[in-house]
Structure formats: C-alpha cells, structure tokens
Amino acid sequence: MNCRAGCGACCIAPSISSPIPGMPHGKAAGVRCVQLSDDNHCGLFGKPERPAVCSAFLAEADVCGSTREEAIRLLDWLERSTGLVR
C-alpha cells in the first residue's frame, strides 16, 4: 500500500519518543508534528534528519484503513492498546 497524499495521520496520532527537528523530546500522541506541512506532507521525507522510526513506518491497510479519518482512529486505538497513552 502507498501512503495517501495529504493524509498525515502517522504524523499526528501516534506518540514519537525520538527527537524530531523542532521537537527535541519527540511528540505526544495526538499532537501534530512540527514538520508536517499545512497540506499534511512531511517536511523531512527523504532527508537524513528524519527520525528512523518515521522512515521505518510503512503504510499498511491494518493501520491506515481506507481514509485519513480511519487511519487516525486506528493509530489512536493502537497507541491506547499498547498502553502508551493514558
């Protein structure tokens, strides 16, 4: 599966504990990454400073669903299911 252009769910819904340029302590779940553009594209895509966890994320139907809204819900559910969000 390819990423949906302008989705950005993976840059909003999950927590990221790795430092991100502009977010040295990572980001909490539900917080928009500062590198996400207004049209929901990653400003670090393909750049060496992009966190490894972001580069390793692959779009999969199980986590991305069929719409951006579904992706947000699925990623939020995964975050809560793993006990990372209280």
C-alpha positions, 0 to 999 in steps of 0.5 A, spaced: 500 500 500 502 507 498 501 512 503 495 517 501 497 524 499 495 529 504 493 524 509 498 525 515 495 521 520 502 517 522 504 524 523 499 526 528 496 520 532 501 516 534 506 518 540 514 519 537 519 518 543 525 520 538 527 527 537 524 530 531 527 537 528 523 542 532 521 537 537 527 535 541 523 530 546 519 527 540 511 528 540 505 526 544 500 522 541 495 526 538 499 532 537 501 534 530 508 534 528 512 540 527 514 538 520 508 536 517 506 541 512 499 545 512 497 540 506 499 534 511 506 532 507 512 531 511 517 536 511 523 531 512 521 525 507 527 523 504 532 527 508 537 524 513 534 528 519 528 524 519 527 520 525 528 512 523 522 510 526 518 515 521 522 512 515 521 505 518 513 506 518 510 503 512 503 504 510 499 498 511 491 497 510 491 494 518 493 501 520 491 506 515 484 503 513 481 506 507 481 514 509 485 519 513 479 519 518 480 511 519 487 511 519 487 516 525 482 512 529 486 506 528 493 509 530 489 512 536 486 505 538 493 502 537 497 507 541 491 506 547 492 498 546 499 498 547 498 502 553 502 508 551 497 513 552 493 514 558 
